[in-house]
Every structure is written in structure tokens, then in C-alpha cells.
Amino acid sequence: MGKIFYVFGKSSSGKDTVYKNLMGNQKLMLRPVVPYTTRPIRAGETPGVEYHFTDEAELSRMEKAGKVVELRVYETVHGIWKYFTVDGEHVDLENYNYAMIGVLKSFLTIREYYGKDKVIPVYIEVEDGERLQRALDRERSQEEPRYAELCRRFLTDTADFAEEKLLQAGIYRRFANKDLQTCIREITDYILEQLE
């Protein structure tokens, strides 16, 4: 029976980089479950890799077809951005293991949908000051930096990832991303243990 390893953490915790490394690790043989979003694509992102970039009309069509498993709506300083997961033929837990990426709220919904025994949390932590600096560095590299949105996300994460919410969700195992290679090695070992 397959499992879904759900990689999540606050913004700028390094979850995208960790996820890409896990997906490229041939020992793990993980398949991606790529989420969808209506937000604009960022520099360095590839459609179908980090996200399927779509619009409101496509989201509406998928909702009417009953394919949307979870949906998150964020009122950003640039308008409403939506992130969602679609159930489809690309998840076969009878034969394969998968990795997903997201936030605590989406993890909980996915775990409820597929089952607690099939969805394994991989929670990444970074000290807030370091995380803020990483976010600022990333935003500066964008063609049109969105500093106000960076601040909104940072403050929202404080509430969304409050310690009591993590404990209530049963998130006890954490991976500190102080050194990226060490973090990836620890997560890889953890996933291999779960697959034994």
C-alpha cells in the first residue's frame, strides 16, 4: 500500500527546495501530486512542476465535476489567489508512493481524504528571522517584487502554524532546515523508514 509524504512548513522554510530534492532522489521513487493555483507564476517556476497554473473558469469547471479535494483562498494584497488539489487518475496508492507540498490546512484535508495511515507529515521548520531574510532575498530576485504580500504571508503563517495547531494535528516530528543538505538527508532517512 502506497503513502503520500506531505511536505509543508511556513513560507520560505525551504519546502520547495526540499521537495525538489526528494523528487529527484531515485532511492525514494516518489511520484508528484502537483497542486493547482490561480496566482501568477514566479520567476524560476515551471508550469506542471511546482503548480499547475490555471484560472477561475478552470477551477469552476473542476469544482462542478467534483474533482477538487481541497481549496484554499487567500486575500492577498494583489487580489484573491486560490490553491487547490485535484483528485484524478494520477494518484494510485495501490502501486506507488507520492510526495505533495503545501500548508497545514491542506495537509489536514488531504489526510482526511486519503486516510491518516496513508498521508505522512514532513514538517520543515526555520527560525523566523532566518525565514524572513530568505523571503526578502527571494522577493528581491523577482522582476516585480511583492513586498507587501511577503509581509502578509509572514504574519499569516504565525497564526496558521501556531504551536497548538501543530500539536492538535499530531505534528511532533519536525525537520530543522538550518543546513539544507542535513535536512534533506534526515527527511530521506525518515521516508525510507516509513517505507520499510
Protein Blocks (a to p, Z undefined) as FASTA:
>chain_A
ZZdddddddehilpmmmmmmmmmmmklopacdddddfbdcdehiaehilpccddfklmmm
mmmnopafbdcddddfkbccdddddddfkbcfklpccdddddfklmmmmmmmnopklmcc
ddddddfklmmmmmmmmmmmpmbdcfklmmmmmmmmmmmmgfklmmmnopabccddfblk
lmmmmmmmmmmmmmZZ
